[in-house]
Amino acid sequence: VQLQAYGGGLVQAGGSLRLSCTASGRTFSADTTGWFRQGPGKEREFVAAISRNGGNIAYGASVKGRFTISRDNAKNMVYLQMTSLKPEDTAVYYCAAGGRVYSPAYYQRRDRYDYWGQGTLVTVSS
């Protein structure tokens, strides 16, 4: 199983980017899927997660109201639309999926995700 995240890049503060994540060897619709990020010198933190059918969504406090997670199971894709970007959003963004993320209470737990992508770098300039 391989996850691939892409869509990162350099953007000015206040700008927008859309990240995409796809899976090979596995159907995304079977798993809750999340986005995490790791900034320079920081721990990996929870960004957003979406349940298998999209019925439950959660966001980290620092991105709520600015980022939107969505999924298209027919295309085996999960997206992260990022708006009003700030320099502190600069990080490598990882998508993750797993069948042990049983409820929103588990969304922020990295140890519950079995599959991780390689990450895509987002750099926000001031």
HELIX and SHEET records of a PDB file:
HELIX    1   1 PHE A   28  ALA A   30  5                                   3    
HELIX    2   2 PRO A   87  ASP A   89  5                                   3    
HELIX    3   3 PRO A  104  TYR A  106  5                                   3    
HELIX    4   4 ARG A  110  ARG A  112  5                                   3    
SHEET    1   A 4 GLN A   2  TYR A   6  0                                        
SHEET    2   A 4 LEU A  17  SER A  24 -1                                        
SHEET    3   A 4 MET A  77  MET A  82 -1                                        
SHEET    4   A 4 PHE A  67  ASP A  72 -1                                        
SHEET    1   B 6 GLY A   9  GLN A  12  0                                        
SHEET    2   B 6 THR A 120  SER A 125  1                                        
SHEET    3   B 6 ALA A  91  GLY A  98 -1                                        
SHEET    4   B 6 THR A  32  GLN A  38 -1                                        
SHEET    5   B 6 GLU A  45  ILE A  50 -1                                        
SHEET    6   B 6 ILE A  57  TYR A  59 -1                                        
SHEET    1   C 4 GLY A   9  GLN A  12  0                                        
SHEET    2   C 4 THR A 120  SER A 125  1                                        
SHEET    3   C 4 ALA A  91  GLY A  98 -1                                        
SHEET    4   C 4 TYR A 115  TRP A 116 -1                                        
END                                                                             
